[in-house]
Amino acid sequence: MKKIGIVLAIIAAFCLFGCVSPGNKAGAGNAAPPYIVDLSKMTLYSVTNNPDKLDKPIGNFVKNQEPMTRNWEDLMLVFPSDLPDLTGYSRLTVQVQHYNAANEPIPDADSLSMASMIYDTNLDWRADSGGNTIFKEFNIGGFSGLLHKPRGIRINMSKNPGALLCQKNAGSPTAYIEVKAIVFHNDRYEPK
């Protein structure tokens, strides 16, 4: 009986005082409004393969300018250097539109594309985890994916992100990926 009383007392203390969340650091607190990235300041880069590295900037686009023809072909969008401190945000929502080879919209579905966010474009950006990868999601826009939904995914960044990498999944009809929104928030993002 005494052990049950102790357990109940601990549960009551958590309910009364709450838990400290490691996702809320200095910077944007829980009450901070969502930070919607200005997509016109994002820079699309071409990517070389074997070894992977950024090639030349293509311009301020959030959609690939040439159709993707290979599995896991890259759409690398580099964030501007003048972002405010985003490390206090605990959630991220990214919305995309997929297009086929005729540049016609494809309805959202699993297995069309994947995305990852990285800190440094000079380090490995293919890893599923590790010090350079903030997140990796395999079904952008699909039923089983969370990244595009209002709650988004949980993130815990130690510094601002360097780039968002979107890739065509194997066997996908996707030829173009257009990023429609990148939003850092602490609860939900409901587009207006």
N, C-alpha and C positions, 0 to 999 in steps of 0.2 A: 504494500500500500504506500509505503514511504517513497519508493522509487517512482510510482505513478504520480504522486504529488509533486515531486521534483520535476518530472517531465512536463507536467501541466503548467507548472510555474515558469519554466523556460519558454514554452509555447506562448504563454500569456505575455511574457516580457517582449518576445519578438513582435507580437501583435500590437502592443502598446507603443514600443519605441521604434519599430520598423527595422529594416536591415539596411546597412550601408552598401550601396551599389558601386562597384569599382568602375563602372562605365561613366560616371559623372565626375569628371576631373575639372580642373580649372578651365575656364573658357565658357562654353555654352552650357548653362545649367538646365534643369528640367523645364523651367518656365520659359526658356529661350524659344523664340519662334523658329519654325523650320528655316534652314538656309537652303535656298534654291540656287543652284549653280547657274551662272550666266553662261549659257551654252555658246553664245557668240564669241566668248573668250577662250573656248577650248580649241586646241590645235590638233588636227589630224596629222599623224606621221605615217610614212611608209615604214615597213619593217623588213629587214633582211633575215633570211633563215640560214641556219648552220654556219656560224653561231648566230643566235638571235640578238639583234641590236636595232636601235632606232636608226633609220636612214635619214631622209630629208623631210622637212615639214611640207605638207601638201597645202595646208591653209586652214582657215577657221570653219571647218565643216564638222558635222556630227553624223555624217553618213558617208560610207565609202563611195568614192567617185568612180571606181572600176568595179565590175561585178566580181564576187568571190567565186572561184571555180574549184578550189581545193578544200578538202576537209581541214578544219581548224585554221582557216585563213584569218588574218588579224585585222581588226579595226582598233588602232591604238590612239586614244584621245588623251592628250597631256593637259593637265590642269594648269591654269595660269599661276604664276608665282605670287600674285598679290591676294591670295585667299586669306580671309580672316582665320583665326585659330579655330579649327573644327574639332579638336580633340575631345571636347566636352560632350559631343553628340554621341548617342548610344545606338542609333538606328539609321538605316540608309534605305531609300527607295530609288530604284532606277527603272525608268519606263522606256521601252523600245518599240519600234515598229519593224517588222520583217517584210522584205519584198522578194519576189521571185526574179528570175532572169529577165523577164519582160518589164521589170520595175513596177509590178502590181503588188499591192498589199497582200500579205498572207495572214489569215486569221491566227490568233495566238494558239499555241500548242506546245506540248513538251518536245524536247529534242531539236528545236530549231537553232538555238545558239546557247553559248555559255558566256559568262563574264567573270572577270576577276579585277580587283583593285590592288595596286601596288604602290609602295613608297618611292622606289628609285628605279628609273628606267635603265640605269646602267647595271643593275643586278638582275639575277634570274627572275623572270616573270612567269615562267611556266610551272613552277612548283605549286602543289596544292596547298602547302602550308609553309611555314618558315618565317623568318624575320622580315622578308620583303612582301609577303602576301597578306593583305588585310582581309580579304574574303575570296572565295571562289564559289560560284553558283552555276549549276549545269543546265538549268531549264529556265532561261529568261522568258518571262511572259507565259510560260506553260502552267498547267494546273498544279503540278507538284512543286513549282518554284515559288519562292517567297519574296524575292527581290523586288518585283513589280507591284506587290500588294501594298495597301495603305500602311500596314505595320512594318513592312520592309523586313530587313534582316538586322540582327544585332551586330554591332561593330564595337571595337575597343581599340582606338588608334593612339599610338604613342606620339605621332606627329601627323601633319597634313599629308594627304595622298599625293602621289606624283602623277598617276595615270589610271585610266579605266581601259581595260582590254576586253573587247568583245570578240568572240570567235564563232564561226559557222561550225555547227556540229556535224559529225560524220553522217553522210546520207541525207542531210537536210536539203530541202529545196531552196533554202535561203541564199540569195545572191547579194542582197544589200541589207545592211542593218543601220537603222537610224535611231540615235538616242534622242528621246523626246523630253526626258527630265532626269536630273540627278539631284536628289534632295536629302540633306542630312537633317535628322529630327530626333526627338526623344520619345515620341508616342505614336502618332499617325500622320500620314500626309494624304490629304484629300485634295486632289487638283480642283481648281475653281473653274 
